[in-house]
Amino acid sequence: MLTLSIDENGVIAGGICIGEQAKDIISMIALLIKMEADIYKVEDFVPAYPSSMGLPFAAIRKAVKRYHKLENV
């Protein structure tokens, strides 16, 4: 399970991850937070496959779609 916290500007502010690969995923999220990465800049990044590193970016792409729907309302 992965939950991301994204501020009103689309910047990744935090995250929670539970599971076998949680430490690796949290490390990637921590890096994105330190970089002050926004979801629009990293949504197209595709990590090596197969790996658990795809999970944060799948969540980011989902968040971008959700933000687009909110903007169009």
PDB file of N, CA, C and O in Angstrom:
ATOM      1  N   MET A   1       0.841  -1.170   0.000  1.00  0.00           N
ATOM      2  CA  MET A   1       0.000   0.000   0.000  1.00  0.00           C
ATOM      3  C   MET A   1       0.888   1.236   0.000  1.00  0.00           C
ATOM      4  O   MET A   1       1.904   1.283   0.693  1.00  0.00           O
ATOM      5  N   LEU A   2       0.500   2.219  -0.773  1.00  0.00           N
ATOM      6  CA  LEU A   2       1.235   3.480  -0.851  1.00  0.00           C
ATOM      7  C   LEU A   2       0.247   4.636  -0.873  1.00  0.00           C
ATOM      8  O   LEU A   2      -0.716   4.629  -1.638  1.00  0.00           O
ATOM      9  N   THR A   3       0.493   5.619  -0.036  1.00  0.00           N
ATOM     10  CA  THR A   3      -0.288   6.850  -0.030  1.00  0.00           C
ATOM     11  C   THR A   3       0.684   8.017  -0.103  1.00  0.00           C
ATOM     12  O   THR A   3       1.644   8.081   0.665  1.00  0.00           O
ATOM     13  N   LEU A   4       0.435   8.934  -1.023  1.00  0.00           N
ATOM     14  CA  LEU A   4       1.269  10.127  -1.153  1.00  0.00           C
ATOM     15  C   LEU A   4       0.511  11.345  -0.666  1.00  0.00           C
ATOM     16  O   LEU A   4      -0.707  11.437  -0.814  1.00  0.00           O
ATOM     17  N   SER A   5       1.244  12.273  -0.085  1.00  0.00           N
ATOM     18  CA  SER A   5       0.682  13.560   0.307  1.00  0.00           C
ATOM     19  C   SER A   5       1.229  14.597  -0.670  1.00  0.00           C
ATOM     20  O   SER A   5       2.441  14.728  -0.843  1.00  0.00           O
ATOM     21  N   ILE A   6       0.324  15.324  -1.301  1.00  0.00           N
ATOM     22  CA  ILE A   6       0.707  16.305  -2.317  1.00  0.00           C
ATOM     23  C   ILE A   6       0.081  17.634  -1.946  1.00  0.00           C
ATOM     24  O   ILE A   6      -1.120  17.704  -1.684  1.00  0.00           O
ATOM     25  N   ASP A   7       0.892  18.704  -1.921  1.00  0.00           N
ATOM     26  CA  ASP A   7       0.348  20.001  -1.528  1.00  0.00           C
ATOM     27  C   ASP A   7      -0.441  20.643  -2.669  1.00  0.00           C
ATOM     28  O   ASP A   7      -0.551  20.074  -3.755  1.00  0.00           O
ATOM     29  N   GLU A   8      -0.988  21.832  -2.413  1.00  0.00           N
ATOM     30  CA  GLU A   8      -1.855  22.500  -3.386  1.00  0.00           C
ATOM     31  C   GLU A   8      -1.143  22.899  -4.675  1.00  0.00           C
ATOM     32  O   GLU A   8      -1.794  23.188  -5.679  1.00  0.00           O
ATOM     33  N   ASN A   9       0.197  22.916  -4.652  1.00  0.00           N
ATOM     34  CA  ASN A   9       0.963  23.251  -5.855  1.00  0.00           C
ATOM     35  C   ASN A   9       1.420  22.009  -6.619  1.00  0.00           C
ATOM     36  O   ASN A   9       2.122  22.117  -7.624  1.00  0.00           O
ATOM     37  N   GLY A  10       1.020  20.831  -6.142  1.00  0.00           N
ATOM     38  CA  GLY A  10       1.421  19.592  -6.796  1.00  0.00           C
ATOM     39  C   GLY A  10       2.773  19.079  -6.341  1.00  0.00           C
ATOM     40  O   GLY A  10       3.310  18.156  -6.954  1.00  0.00           O
ATOM     41  N   VAL A  11       3.341  19.646  -5.286  1.00  0.00           N
ATOM     42  CA  VAL A  11       4.646  19.211  -4.776  1.00  0.00           C
ATOM     43  C   VAL A  11       4.438  18.053  -3.806  1.00  0.00           C
ATOM     44  O   VAL A  11       3.555  18.096  -2.949  1.00  0.00           O
ATOM     45  N   ILE A  12       5.257  17.028  -3.953  1.00  0.00           N
ATOM     46  CA  ILE A  12       5.157  15.859  -3.090  1.00  0.00           C
ATOM     47  C   ILE A  12       5.640  16.247  -1.691  1.00  0.00           C
ATOM     48  O   ILE A  12       6.778  16.681  -1.514  1.00  0.00           O
ATOM     49  N   ALA A  13       4.755  16.083  -0.700  1.00  0.00           N
ATOM     50  CA  ALA A  13       5.049  16.534   0.657  1.00  0.00           C
ATOM     51  C   ALA A  13       5.302  15.383   1.629  1.00  0.00           C
ATOM     52  O   ALA A  13       5.870  15.598   2.700  1.00  0.00           O
ATOM     53  N   GLY A  14       4.892  14.173   1.276  1.00  0.00           N
ATOM     54  CA  GLY A  14       5.080  13.045   2.180  1.00  0.00           C
ATOM     55  C   GLY A  14       4.521  11.780   1.582  1.00  0.00           C
ATOM     56  O   GLY A  14       3.952  11.782   0.491  1.00  0.00           O
ATOM     57  N   GLY A  15       4.692  10.699   2.317  1.00  0.00           N
ATOM     58  CA  GLY A  15       4.163   9.431   1.848  1.00  0.00           C
ATOM     59  C   GLY A  15       4.230   8.365   2.913  1.00  0.00           C
ATOM     60  O   GLY A  15       5.047   8.430   3.832  1.00  0.00           O
ATOM     61  N   ILE A  16       3.362   7.386   2.778  1.00  0.00           N
ATOM     62  CA  ILE A  16       3.319   6.233   3.669  1.00  0.00           C
ATOM     63  C   ILE A  16       3.310   4.992   2.797  1.00  0.00           C
ATOM     64  O   ILE A  16       2.578   4.918   1.810  1.00  0.00           O
ATOM     65  N   CYS A  17       4.126   4.023   3.166  1.00  0.00           N
ATOM     66  CA  CYS A  17       4.177   2.790   2.397  1.00  0.00           C
ATOM     67  C   CYS A  17       4.267   1.609   3.351  1.00  0.00           C
ATOM     68  O   CYS A  17       5.024   1.632   4.322  1.00  0.00           O
ATOM     69  N   ILE A  18       3.482   0.577   3.060  1.00  0.00           N
ATOM     70  CA  ILE A  18       3.491  -0.646   3.855  1.00  0.00           C
ATOM     71  C   ILE A  18       3.690  -1.814   2.893  1.00  0.00           C
ATOM     72  O   ILE A  18       3.010  -1.911   1.872  1.00  0.00           O
ATOM     73  N   GLY A  19       4.610  -2.683   3.219  1.00  0.00           N
ATOM     74  CA  GLY A  19       4.832  -3.864   2.391  1.00  0.00           C
ATOM     75  C   GLY A  19       6.287  -4.287   2.388  1.00  0.00           C
ATOM     76  O   GLY A  19       7.133  -3.671   3.036  1.00  0.00           O
ATOM     77  N   GLU A  20       6.563  -5.347   1.650  1.00  0.00           N
ATOM     78  CA  GLU A  20       7.913  -5.916   1.619  1.00  0.00           C
ATOM     79  C   GLU A  20       8.967  -4.942   1.104  1.00  0.00           C
ATOM     80  O   GLU A  20      10.081  -4.906   1.626  1.00  0.00           O
ATOM     81  N   GLN A  21       8.640  -4.173   0.114  1.00  0.00           N
ATOM     82  CA  GLN A  21       9.605  -3.258  -0.505  1.00  0.00           C
ATOM     83  C   GLN A  21       9.466  -1.822   0.010  1.00  0.00           C
ATOM     84  O   GLN A  21       9.961  -0.889  -0.624  1.00  0.00           O
ATOM     85  N   ALA A  22       8.808  -1.639   1.135  1.00  0.00           N
ATOM     86  CA  ALA A  22       8.508  -0.298   1.649  1.00  0.00           C
ATOM     87  C   ALA A  22       9.761   0.561   1.825  1.00  0.00           C
ATOM     88  O   ALA A  22       9.741   1.747   1.497  1.00  0.00           O
ATOM     89  N   LYS A  23      10.844  -0.016   2.336  1.00  0.00           N
ATOM     90  CA  LYS A  23      12.047   0.794   2.582  1.00  0.00           C
ATOM     91  C   LYS A  23      12.609   1.363   1.281  1.00  0.00           C
ATOM     92  O   LYS A  23      13.087   2.497   1.265  1.00  0.00           O
ATOM     93  N   ASP A  24      12.559   0.602   0.202  1.00  0.00           N
ATOM     94  CA  ASP A  24      13.057   1.098  -1.083  1.00  0.00           C
ATOM     95  C   ASP A  24      12.147   2.191  -1.638  1.00  0.00           C
ATOM     96  O   ASP A  24      12.619   3.200  -2.161  1.00  0.00           O
ATOM     97  N   ILE A  25      10.853   1.981  -1.517  1.00  0.00           N
ATOM     98  CA  ILE A  25       9.885   2.945  -2.031  1.00  0.00           C
ATOM     99  C   ILE A  25       9.944   4.239  -1.242  1.00  0.00           C
ATOM    100  O   ILE A  25       9.910   5.325  -1.822  1.00  0.00           O
ATOM    101  N   ILE A  26      10.034   4.131   0.092  1.00  0.00           N
ATOM    102  CA  ILE A  26      10.129   5.328   0.940  1.00  0.00           C
ATOM    103  C   ILE A  26      11.411   6.097   0.632  1.00  0.00           C
ATOM    104  O   ILE A  26      11.412   7.327   0.673  1.00  0.00           O
ATOM    105  N   SER A  27      12.492   5.399   0.328  1.00  0.00           N
ATOM    106  CA  SER A  27      13.741   6.085  -0.039  1.00  0.00           C
ATOM    107  C   SER A  27      13.541   6.933  -1.290  1.00  0.00           C
ATOM    108  O   SER A  27      14.028   8.061  -1.356  1.00  0.00           O
ATOM    109  N   MET A  28      12.830   6.402  -2.281  1.00  0.00           N
ATOM    110  CA  MET A  28      12.558   7.154  -3.507  1.00  0.00           C
ATOM    111  C   MET A  28      11.654   8.352  -3.207  1.00  0.00           C
ATOM    112  O   MET A  28      11.878   9.446  -3.726  1.00  0.00           O
ATOM    113  N   ILE A  29      10.646   8.147  -2.381  1.00  0.00           N
ATOM    114  CA  ILE A  29       9.755   9.251  -2.015  1.00  0.00           C
ATOM    115  C   ILE A  29      10.524  10.322  -1.253  1.00  0.00           C
ATOM    116  O   ILE A  29      10.313  11.513  -1.481  1.00  0.00           O
ATOM    117  N   ALA A  30      11.418   9.912  -0.345  1.00  0.00           N
ATOM    118  CA  ALA A  30      12.236  10.880   0.406  1.00  0.00           C
ATOM    119  C   ALA A  30      13.097  11.709  -0.539  1.00  0.00           C
ATOM    120  O   ALA A  30      13.259  12.913  -0.339  1.00  0.00           O
ATOM    121  N   LEU A  31      13.643  11.077  -1.556  1.00  0.00           N
ATOM    122  CA  LEU A  31      14.441  11.811  -2.543  1.00  0.00           C
ATOM    123  C   LEU A  31      13.582  12.822  -3.291  1.00  0.00           C
ATOM    124  O   LEU A  31      14.004  13.959  -3.498  1.00  0.00           O
ATOM    125  N   LEU A  32      12.389  12.421  -3.694  1.00  0.00           N
ATOM    126  CA  LEU A  32      11.483  13.336  -4.398  1.00  0.00           C
ATOM    127  C   LEU A  32      11.082  14.511  -3.508  1.00  0.00           C
ATOM    128  O   LEU A  32      10.968  15.642  -3.982  1.00  0.00           O
ATOM    129  N   ILE A  33      10.869  14.244  -2.216  1.00  0.00           N
ATOM    130  CA  ILE A  33      10.538  15.320  -1.280  1.00  0.00           C
ATOM    131  C   ILE A  33      11.704  16.276  -1.152  1.00  0.00           C
ATOM    132  O   ILE A  33      11.520  17.491  -1.212  1.00  0.00           O
ATOM    133  N   LYS A  34      12.911  15.738  -0.976  1.00  0.00           N
ATOM    134  CA  LYS A  34      14.111  16.585  -0.840  1.00  0.00           C
ATOM    135  C   LYS A  34      14.322  17.440  -2.086  1.00  0.00           C
ATOM    136  O   LYS A  34      14.773  18.581  -1.985  1.00  0.00           O
ATOM    137  N   MET A  35      14.001  16.897  -3.256  1.00  0.00           N
ATOM    138  CA  MET A  35      14.143  17.637  -4.517  1.00  0.00           C
ATOM    139  C   MET A  35      13.013  18.644  -4.718  1.00  0.00           C
ATOM    140  O   MET A  35      13.043  19.441  -5.655  1.00  0.00           O
ATOM    141  N   GLU A  36      12.003  18.603  -3.821  1.00  0.00           N
ATOM    142  CA  GLU A  36      10.804  19.430  -3.967  1.00  0.00           C
ATOM    143  C   GLU A  36      10.164  19.199  -5.336  1.00  0.00           C
ATOM    144  O   GLU A  36       9.736  20.128  -6.021  1.00  0.00           O
ATOM    145  N   ALA A  37      10.119  17.913  -5.699  1.00  0.00           N
ATOM    146  CA  ALA A  37       9.587  17.522  -7.008  1.00  0.00           C
ATOM    147  C   ALA A  37       8.076  17.687  -7.040  1.00  0.00           C
ATOM    148  O   ALA A  37       7.370  17.340  -6.093  1.00  0.00           O
ATOM    149  N   ASP A  38       7.604  18.225  -8.156  1.00  0.00           N
ATOM    150  CA  ASP A  38       6.154  18.274  -8.305  1.00  0.00           C
ATOM    151  C   ASP A  38       5.714  17.141  -9.223  1.00  0.00           C
ATOM    152  O   ASP A  38       6.492  16.632 -10.029  1.00  0.00           O
ATOM    153  N   ILE A  39       4.470  16.766  -9.084  1.00  0.00           N
ATOM    154  CA  ILE A  39       3.973  15.590  -9.786  1.00  0.00           C
ATOM    155  C   ILE A  39       4.001  15.749 -11.299  1.00  0.00           C
ATOM    156  O   ILE A  39       4.071  14.757 -12.024  1.00  0.00           O
ATOM    157  N   TYR A  40       3.948  16.974 -11.777  1.00  0.00           N
ATOM    158  CA  TYR A  40       3.932  17.208 -13.224  1.00  0.00           C
ATOM    159  C   TYR A  40       5.316  16.996 -13.844  1.00  0.00           C
ATOM    160  O   TYR A  40       5.425  16.642 -15.018  1.00  0.00           O
ATOM    161  N   LYS A  41       6.375  17.215 -13.050  1.00  0.00           N
ATOM    162  CA  LYS A  41       7.732  17.033 -13.575  1.00  0.00           C
ATOM    163  C   LYS A  41       8.167  15.581 -13.580  1.00  0.00           C
ATOM    164  O   LYS A  41       9.001  15.193 -14.398  1.00  0.00           O
ATOM    165  N   VAL A  42       7.623  14.771 -12.689  1.00  0.00           N
ATOM    166  CA  VAL A  42       8.090  13.388 -12.579  1.00  0.00           C
ATOM    167  C   VAL A  42       7.091  12.356 -13.079  1.00  0.00           C
ATOM    168  O   VAL A  42       7.381  11.161 -13.038  1.00  0.00           O
ATOM    169  N   GLU A  43       5.930  12.782 -13.546  1.00  0.00           N
ATOM    170  CA  GLU A  43       4.901  11.819 -13.946  1.00  0.00           C
ATOM    171  C   GLU A  43       5.321  10.927 -15.110  1.00  0.00           C
ATOM    172  O   GLU A  43       4.826   9.805 -15.217  1.00  0.00           O
ATOM    173  N   ASP A  44       6.206  11.379 -15.975  1.00  0.00           N
ATOM    174  CA  ASP A  44       6.600  10.591 -17.145  1.00  0.00           C
ATOM    175  C   ASP A  44       7.818   9.704 -16.906  1.00  0.00           C
ATOM    176  O   ASP A  44       8.225   8.958 -17.796  1.00  0.00           O
ATOM    177  N   PHE A  45       8.400   9.781 -15.709  1.00  0.00           N
ATOM    178  CA  PHE A  45       9.570   8.954 -15.402  1.00  0.00           C
ATOM    179  C   PHE A  45       9.156   7.487 -15.328  1.00  0.00           C
ATOM    180  O   PHE A  45       8.169   7.146 -14.677  1.00  0.00           O
ATOM    181  N   VAL A  46       9.904   6.635 -15.989  1.00  0.00           N
ATOM    182  CA  VAL A  46       9.630   5.194 -15.955  1.00  0.00           C
ATOM    183  C   VAL A  46      10.879   4.499 -15.428  1.00  0.00           C
ATOM    184  O   VAL A  46      11.902   4.465 -16.112  1.00  0.00           O
ATOM    185  N   PRO A  47      10.809   3.939 -14.213  1.00  0.00           N
ATOM    186  CA  PRO A  47      11.975   3.241 -13.649  1.00  0.00           C
ATOM    187  C   PRO A  47      12.190   1.890 -14.311  1.00  0.00           C
ATOM    188  O   PRO A  47      11.362   1.432 -15.099  1.00  0.00           O
ATOM    189  N   ALA A  48      13.304   1.263 -13.986  1.00  0.00           N
ATOM    190  CA  ALA A  48      13.584  -0.078 -14.508  1.00  0.00           C
ATOM    191  C   ALA A  48      12.449  -1.020 -14.144  1.00  0.00           C
ATOM    192  O   ALA A  48      11.874  -0.937 -13.058  1.00  0.00           O
ATOM    193  N   TYR A  49      12.139  -1.915 -15.068  1.00  0.00           N
ATOM    194  CA  TYR A  49      11.026  -2.828 -14.844  1.00  0.00           C
ATOM    195  C   TYR A  49      11.529  -4.254 -14.916  1.00  0.00           C
ATOM    196  O   TYR A  49      12.382  -4.513 -15.765  1.00  0.00           O
ATOM    197  N   PRO A  50      11.103  -5.167 -14.141  1.00  0.00           N
ATOM    198  CA  PRO A  50      10.157  -5.018 -13.034  1.00  0.00           C
ATOM    199  C   PRO A  50      10.887  -4.611 -11.761  1.00  0.00           C
ATOM    200  O   PRO A  50      11.961  -5.133 -11.464  1.00  0.00           O
ATOM    201  N   SER A  51      10.321  -3.703 -11.031  1.00  0.00           N
ATOM    202  CA  SER A  51      10.858  -3.317  -9.732  1.00  0.00           C
ATOM    203  C   SER A  51       9.771  -2.615  -8.929  1.00  0.00           C
ATOM    204  O   SER A  51       8.745  -2.197  -9.465  1.00  0.00           O
ATOM    205  N   SER A  52      10.022  -2.502  -7.656  1.00  0.00           N
ATOM    206  CA  SER A  52       9.064  -1.815  -6.787  1.00  0.00           C
ATOM    207  C   SER A  52       9.119  -0.309  -6.983  1.00  0.00           C
ATOM    208  O   SER A  52       8.244   0.410  -6.500  1.00  0.00           O
ATOM    209  N   MET A  53      10.134   0.177  -7.682  1.00  0.00           N
ATOM    210  CA  MET A  53      10.274   1.623  -7.897  1.00  0.00           C
ATOM    211  C   MET A  53       9.178   2.179  -8.797  1.00  0.00           C
ATOM    212  O   MET A  53       8.992   3.394  -8.860  1.00  0.00           O
ATOM    213  N   GLY A  54       8.461   1.325  -9.481  1.00  0.00           N
ATOM    214  CA  GLY A  54       7.375   1.787 -10.326  1.00  0.00           C
ATOM    215  C   GLY A  54       6.165   2.243  -9.529  1.00  0.00           C
ATOM    216  O   GLY A  54       5.362   3.034 -10.023  1.00  0.00           O
ATOM    217  N   LEU A  55       6.026   1.753  -8.301  1.00  0.00           N
ATOM    218  CA  LEU A  55       4.850   2.071  -7.494  1.00  0.00           C
ATOM    219  C   LEU A  55       4.685   3.562  -7.211  1.00  0.00           C
ATOM    220  O   LEU A  55       3.589   4.086  -7.413  1.00  0.00           O
ATOM    221  N   PRO A  56       5.732   4.281  -6.747  1.00  0.00           N
ATOM    222  CA  PRO A  56       5.539   5.717  -6.508  1.00  0.00           C
ATOM    223  C   PRO A  56       5.141   6.476  -7.774  1.00  0.00           C
ATOM    224  O   PRO A  56       4.323   7.395  -7.716  1.00  0.00           O
ATOM    225  N   PHE A  57       5.709   6.101  -8.901  1.00  0.00           N
ATOM    226  CA  PHE A  57       5.432   6.826 -10.130  1.00  0.00           C
ATOM    227  C   PHE A  57       4.049   6.497 -10.682  1.00  0.00           C
ATOM    228  O   PHE A  57       3.424   7.336 -11.332  1.00  0.00           O
ATOM    229  N   ALA A  58       3.569   5.282 -10.428  1.00  0.00           N
ATOM    230  CA  ALA A  58       2.192   4.945 -10.786  1.00  0.00           C
ATOM    231  C   ALA A  58       1.222   5.780  -9.942  1.00  0.00           C
ATOM    232  O   ALA A  58       0.209   6.264 -10.446  1.00  0.00           O
ATOM    233  N   ALA A  59       1.542   5.943  -8.656  1.00  0.00           N
ATOM    234  CA  ALA A  59       0.710   6.775  -7.775  1.00  0.00           C
ATOM    235  C   ALA A  59       0.747   8.239  -8.210  1.00  0.00           C
ATOM    236  O   ALA A  59      -0.266   8.934  -8.134  1.00  0.00           O
ATOM    237  N   ILE A  60       1.898   8.703  -8.661  1.00  0.00           N
ATOM    238  CA  ILE A  60       2.029  10.087  -9.131  1.00  0.00           C
ATOM    239  C   ILE A  60       1.186  10.293 -10.387  1.00  0.00           C
ATOM    240  O   ILE A  60       0.488  11.299 -10.505  1.00  0.00           O
ATOM    241  N   ARG A  61       1.246   9.344 -11.328  1.00  0.00           N
ATOM    242  CA  ARG A  61       0.432   9.468 -12.541  1.00  0.00           C
ATOM    243  C   ARG A  61      -1.059   9.481 -12.209  1.00  0.00           C
ATOM    244  O   ARG A  61      -1.834  10.205 -12.834  1.00  0.00           O
ATOM    245  N   LYS A  62      -1.454   8.681 -11.229  1.00  0.00           N
ATOM    246  CA  LYS A  62      -2.845   8.663 -10.786  1.00  0.00           C
ATOM    247  C   LYS A  62      -3.235  10.010 -10.177  1.00  0.00           C
ATOM    248  O   LYS A  62      -4.337  10.505 -10.410  1.00  0.00           O
ATOM    249  N   ALA A  63      -2.328  10.599  -9.397  1.00  0.00           N
ATOM    250  CA  ALA A  63      -2.595  11.908  -8.789  1.00  0.00           C
ATOM    251  C   ALA A  63      -2.723  12.993  -9.855  1.00  0.00           C
ATOM    252  O   ALA A  63      -3.569  13.879  -9.737  1.00  0.00           O
ATOM    253  N   VAL A  64      -1.895  12.932 -10.888  1.00  0.00           N
ATOM    254  CA  VAL A  64      -1.974  13.919 -11.965  1.00  0.00           C
ATOM    255  C   VAL A  64      -3.337  13.845 -12.642  1.00  0.00           C
ATOM    256  O   VAL A  64      -3.954  14.875 -12.912  1.00  0.00           O
ATOM    257  N   LYS A  65      -3.806  12.638 -12.915  1.00  0.00           N
ATOM    258  CA  LYS A  65      -5.131  12.474 -13.529  1.00  0.00           C
ATOM    259  C   LYS A  65      -6.207  13.054 -12.622  1.00  0.00           C
ATOM    260  O   LYS A  65      -7.144  13.698 -13.094  1.00  0.00           O
ATOM    261  N   ARG A  66      -6.070  12.824 -11.319  1.00  0.00           N
ATOM    262  CA  ARG A  66      -7.059  13.328 -10.365  1.00  0.00           C
ATOM    263  C   ARG A  66      -7.035  14.857 -10.339  1.00  0.00           C
ATOM    264  O   ARG A  66      -8.091  15.488 -10.297  1.00  0.00           O
ATOM    265  N   TYR A  67      -5.843  15.459 -10.362  1.00  0.00           N
ATOM    266  CA  TYR A  67      -5.727  16.924 -10.380  1.00  0.00           C
ATOM    267  C   TYR A  67      -6.329  17.506 -11.650  1.00  0.00           C
ATOM    268  O   TYR A  67      -6.983  18.548 -11.599  1.00  0.00           O
ATOM    269  N   HIS A  68      -6.118  16.850 -12.793  1.00  0.00           N
ATOM    270  CA  HIS A  68      -6.678  17.327 -14.053  1.00  0.00           C
ATOM    271  C   HIS A  68      -8.205  17.332 -14.001  1.00  0.00           C
ATOM    272  O   HIS A  68      -8.846  18.262 -14.491  1.00  0.00           O
ATOM    273  N   LYS A  69      -8.787  16.282 -13.404  1.00  0.00           N
ATOM    274  CA  LYS A  69     -10.242  16.225 -13.275  1.00  0.00           C
ATOM    275  C   LYS A  69     -10.748  17.363 -12.405  1.00  0.00           C
ATOM    276  O   LYS A  69     -11.778  17.965 -12.707  1.00  0.00           O
ATOM    277  N   LEU A  70     -10.024  17.665 -11.317  1.00  0.00           N
ATOM    278  CA  LEU A  70     -10.443  18.766 -10.428  1.00  0.00           C
ATOM    279  C   LEU A  70     -10.361  20.116 -11.119  1.00  0.00           C
ATOM    280  O   LEU A  70     -11.204  20.986 -10.900  1.00  0.00           O
ATOM    281  N   GLU A  71      -9.347  20.289 -11.952  1.00  0.00           N
ATOM    282  CA  GLU A  71      -9.161  21.560 -12.663  1.00  0.00           C
ATOM    283  C   GLU A  71     -10.258  21.777 -13.698  1.00  0.00           C
ATOM    284  O   GLU A  71     -10.606  22.919 -13.995  1.00  0.00           O
ATOM    285  N   ASN A  72     -10.806  20.698 -14.249  1.00  0.00           N
ATOM    286  CA  ASN A  72     -11.815  20.807 -15.301  1.00  0.00           C
ATOM    287  C   ASN A  72     -13.240  20.924 -14.769  1.00  0.00           C
ATOM    288  O   ASN A  72     -14.185  21.031 -15.550  1.00  0.00           O
ATOM    289  N   VAL A  73     -13.402  20.905 -13.454  1.00  0.00           N
ATOM    290  CA  VAL A  73     -14.742  20.999 -12.856  1.00  0.00           C
ATOM    291  C   VAL A  73     -15.147  22.427 -12.729  1.00  0.00           C
ATOM    292  O   VAL A  73     -16.243  22.717 -12.248  1.00  0.00           O
TER     293      VAL A  73
END
